Amino acid sequence: MWIHCPATSTSKKPLTGNGQGFCFLKWMKIHFAPDMAKYRKVRKLTPEQAAYLAGLIDSEGTIALTRKHRGEHRQLMVSISSTEQPLLKYVKKVIGAGRITNKCTYQANHTPSITYAISNRQALDVLGQVRPYLKTYKAKRARLILRSYIRLTPRNGKYTQALLKERDVFINKFLRLNPRQQSLIKPLA
């Protein structure tokens, strides 16, 4: 008896002795899927946690569209820098995703600094939860990102010319929202 296996170059493979068909895709999933990196979901934040993180982002953080390598499209990144490692460990624990890295110190009298960073869809999820509590120009950046980032960033990375033009307009608008041109967001009355 023969079965079809989509993962092999030939379209038919014999059944094994136990009556089960052997499929390379199934074998790979069983043996290698547990070792593959898992996409970590961002935790649901309480209002207090979201407000606290918004304060950290407003004061010591960055909401940016960065390139990891020359020539790549920009990716969303939210980061918080500090000299207090326990603070950033708390942020990572509360959010449930992201990474902490050491920054280089170039002078002996500088205190070593570290950065918490989260990017792409995970950063988008964090921004969705903290945006109501942001008070600086970063609130406008977060609002723009939440409104347009998903639509202008296909998951497969394939952009049409029209989408690339629209994305360039979006990036320029985003980059114009900076601290020199913005005042504090007015509280709701």
FENGIWO-V339239 format. One line per field, one symbol per residue. ss: DSSP state (@ for helix, = for strand, . for the rest). phi: phi as a letter, one per 20 degrees, with the letter a starting at -180 (. if undefined). burial: I if it has 24 or more other ideal C-beta (glycine too) atoms within 12 Angstrom, else O. A space follows every 10 residues. Layout:
ss: ???
phi: ???
burial: ???
This chain:
ss: .===...... .===...... ...@@@@@@@ @@@@@..... ......@@@@ @@@@@@@@@@ ======.... ....====== ==..@@@@@@ @@@@@...== ==........ ...======@ @@@@@@@@@@ @@@...@@@@ @@@@@@@@@@ @@........ @@@@@@@@@@ @@@@@@..@@ @........
phi: .ccecfedfe eccffffene fdcggfffff edgfeffefe efffefgfff ffffffffed dbdcdddecg neffcfbdcc daddfgffff gffffnbobd ceefddcfee fgcccecccl ffffffffee gfdfcegfff fffffffcff fecffemede fffffffffg ffffffecff dcdfffffe
burial: OOOOOOOOOO OOOOOOOOOO OOOOOOOOOO OOOOOOOOOO OIOOIOOOII OIIIOIIIOI IIIIIOOOOO OOIIIIIIII IIOOOOIIOO IIOIIOIIOI OOOOOOOOOO OOIIIIIIII IIIIIIIIII IOIIIIIIII IIOIIIOOIO OIIOOOOOOO OOOOOOIOOI IOOIOOIOOO OOOOOOOOO
